[in-house]
Amino acid sequence: MSLENKTIKPEIHVLLVAFSAQGHINPLLRLGKSLLTKGFNVTLATTELVYHRVFKSTTTSTTADNAVPASYTTNGINVLFFSDGFDITQGNKSPDEYMDLIAEFGPISLTNLIKNNFLNNTNKKLACIINNPFVPWVTNVASEFNIPCACLWIQPCTLYSIYYRFYNKLNQFPTLENPEIDVELPGLPLLKPQDLPSFVLPSNPFGALSNVLAEMFQDMKKLKWVLANSFYELEKDVIDSMAEIFPIKTVGPLVPPSLLGQDQTQDVGIEMWKSQDSCIEWLNQKPPSSVIYISFGSLIFLSEKQMQSIAEALKNSKRYFLWVMKSKEGEAPVTLPEKFLVETKEKGMVVSWCPQTQVLVHPAIACFLTHCGWNSMLEAITAGVPMIAYPQWTDQPTNAKLVSDIFGMGIRLKQDSDGFVKSEEVERAIGEIVGERFDVFKKNAVELKVAAREAVADGGSSDRNIQEFVDEILASVVDDN
């Protein structure tokens, strides 16, 4: 048979779409890595800000300072950049302003990206687009091109259930007239208002972010799949409760490979901030389970009063501590009182950013004082580290409820009505978690660590769900032909 008569099969491509948040991009990239191993070609489409923050320093381009290259490749995944309408020279915008901006410019930019990179090339078959909840307009773009779309849910399945039921009015939630009612949902313990995500409360000040979630949950018909960065054994009851409504399939935990006993050099995750690796050498000098690790992620900035309250508790606890204290971009570094630094110089280390994966698996770490962002929580779970929960907003209050009441691997701090936590409360929690209850919390944490590894191993619950997803994508390609 001559070459001309042979049918040349097009490359099968999957497109991941996220904006410039490290916690949104990394789970998608790690899912993309799994799809690479299944034979797909994988591309990440993200905003131009990611190029400037992550990739620019590694390129040898001679283009103008703010020019963005057409593409970039990292660990086998192609990265394309699109405009979100944000001018990096004009400073930061509020979350609401940014969500409005990307909702206006994103669809046009993504449409052009798909046309130029996939539809104009007959050797490429774009078989699936995977977005996350905070770019819901991606489903509209996918629908226009008749491309199947999946959403990677990047919060707990518990939050998926809460939001679905809230935005579709399936259950009662607090209202302006009745703000203190408890919420009863299948597969979950009783939820009080302080256990609910901030976006479902009548006091929610973040209109655009709430609207983004409403857009997703009120128009689910454009999604063929919902995947979750979690694992079945962690949230079995709530996952089962959604099976007949709109199923969610776990494909996680999508965390750095070393947390799962795998080769860390194979990680595709990005880092937007430079770590102070000297903290690992500092930890090497400390006894096992002796250090309190404190980090509130990349988006939470505590008041000076709150930081002093935590500092006072750390000093009084007489425990070793490693504290990550990130400054706001463009502002002076955050500093603690000189007196505190002098008094605790033998006990503590304060850094602007750290290699969190290496820190959490270090044997010196006893517990993690965290804001309860889901990525950080999953990393603590897969490292088997107990947590002290100090939630701030969005999904974090519910995540804190999971830590203390469902996962049984930590304590939630008691907050005043304005969110402030007294130093005595922080001190109490430290004493409890590294004292009389440490063995119980550690045992529960290690059991979940083992379950996480089993979920991603060959034949595990998440591994099976990924294979099922792959098979359905391939089946849709055959049907198209």
Buried (B, 14 or more C-beta within 10 A) or exposed (E): EEEEEEEEEBBBBBBBBBBBBBBBBBBBBBBBBBBBEBEBBBBBBBBBBBBBBBBBEEEEEEEEEEEBBEEBEBEEBBBBBBBBBBEEEEEEEEBBEBBBBBBEBBBEBBBEBBEEBBEEEEEBBBBBBBBBBBBBBBBBBBBEBEBBBBBBBBBBBBBBBBBBBBBBEEBBBBEEEEEEEEBEBEBBEEBBBBBBBBBBBEEBEBEBBBBBBBBBBEBBEBBBBBBBBBBBBBBBBBBBBBEEBBEBBBBBBBBBBBBBEBEEEBBBBBEBBEBBEEBBEBBEEBEEBBBBBBBBBBBBBBEEEBBBBBBBBBBBBEBBBBBBBBEEEEEEEBEBEEEBEEEBEEBBBBBBBBBBBBBBBBEBBBBBBBBBBBBBBBBBBBBBBBBBBBBBBBBBBBBBBBBBBBBBBBBBBEBEEEEEBBBEBBBBBBBBBBEEBBEEBBEBBBBBBEBBBBBBBEEBBBBBBBBEBBEBBBEBBEEEE
